[in-house]
């Protein structure tokens, strides 16, 4: 652990150890703690701190408040060769998501396409690792999740739609294509970070309480986050909200709870779809895909850009770099995590 | 037919009649002509002229040049209960797409989820009618298509990615949710229309030949169209390119041909996925969805907006209005269609 000014740099294995100790103190079985913490640390390694260890205090408080059961095992029902229904039993999200991937690896190989729906699970974290697992095994993987309503509809001003991410994993060499993106223009965490630093938001990120576009993060906190890409991003985010709610029989809009708060049961849903290209006769295309992605990477960049990136490339580079150099946490975040370990009895406070 | 200045207003049934006569003269069986023309007129009714009757001259030229076979019937292979492979046999796109929907309606009811891949079919037209058919029968429908490379990657400058649309249909009352959007910031047809009118493009629509953002439509024609929504829209469009190419074993990037030109076989692909909410236990969510969509519609609009729209709402209103008032074609477009009917021997010219 190296603290320099406002930043504390920690090697990933040490972060994992701390996370496991914290969750163990909160009555979490070791296996479950490991899966949960690895998912959090993965986000920090990839440069997505909003899905990283800074969420651990919320998880611990949710356990203390009885709305997250760290001992629960997801219940898997295979309703048909290509239909898997998972009840998270108010347990840790990554357990349910990895159970979905396990089942899909088997089911998509048999049926060509399979779907797993998840309800009642905690926050999954980044979707990337799940679709990456599917893609690494030769499958096309698609992940969709609902989340708390923070985004206004295009032409509207009230936060009624989740930041609903979509993830797509596609087999390719030397590593899969991995897209994992929220349908919001910015995350709530980034808005708060901008407010803390007194830094203006990019255009198009948010509206104020009257629905006017704003660059002021404080005004944005009174208003709502904008969908990315205007009406099209709105349509996509709303489509994800509806598909997930309908297929998992979970909440919509402001009824979605349980990933940001510390006292509500999870009412969001998650959907994964896996498709087997070889069963569909598409295996011959695999090599062309790799060549095509390389042709994008070496295509001339626009002025002001160094090179063209493929989704997943930067994530992979960040992971490698932080794996070697350690993860730089804001000192306050790391202090909070150390406190959590040292005062487990106070774990309920957030 | 009412011509006022540069616009000719025609009732939909008369447009259909003209379209059928044109295709009949180009050796198209009546049933096939009807399905193709209905799909084109539907786009004009919905206010999407880029997918409407203005494409008919290209179709006729493609038939004359032997790269589109108007008599071909798609060949359907049901490889597994949830896997349908369709070979369009270089025939009309809407025949293959409706065959996919027919099969999916049956297959998704049995398997819960099913996928249909299409290769070797002509341009499908708007995806909306296909996913709307699935949604009207109670299914979640997803449609993905590749198309000619007109879009540059985020941070790049060369057109290497299709305008790759995604469509999502979801059952709801009183009518389904229907999203049908390209992943490009603007269509090529709109860029050309702006160039004709000497009208500047909105910000973010295109780059010039050097990769610099431009509002000049003439410069855009020398450059490339931008993805909608920056890096996220780029990631989504690229994801669609890869998924469709891999699952249908069709072209990627600049290898995709056969929807805009008149002399190349179709090398694009199409994918439809249908999911049965009732089989997954999601039927109870249907009523909540309808209430949620209504809560969005009545939510307060942002300044400068009259109301909040749900994807599909405007399309439906436009269809109703033009169904009553007739379709307003640019006089030159309508004249070209009438010429096509009157000089079928010259149909090969475009």
Interface residues (C-beta under 8 A of the other chain):
Chain A: X79 X80 X81 X82 X83 X85 X111 X112 X113 X114 X115 X117 X140 X152 X153 X154 X155 X156 X157 X158 X160 X161 X166 X168 X170 X171 X172 X177 X179 X181 X183 X207 X210 X211 X212 X228 X229 X230 X232 X233 X235 X236 X238 X239 X242 X243 X245 X246 X247 X248 X249 X250 X252 X253 X255 X273 X275 X277 X279 X280 X281 X282 X284 X285 X286 X288 X289 X292 X293 X295 X296 X299 X300 X301 X302 X303 X305 X307 X308 X309 X310 X311
Chain B: X79 X80 X81 X82 X83 X85 X111 X112 X113 X114 X115 X117 X140 X152 X153 X154 X155 X156 X157 X158 X160 X161 X166 X168 X170 X171 X172 X177 X179 X181 X183 X207 X210 X211 X212 X228 X229 X230 X232 X233 X235 X236 X238 X239 X241 X242 X243 X245 X246 X247 X248 X249 X250 X252 X253 X255 X273 X275 X277 X279 X280 X281 X282 X284 X285 X286 X288 X289 X292 X293 X295 X296 X299 X300 X301 X302 X303 X305 X307 X308 X309 X310 X311
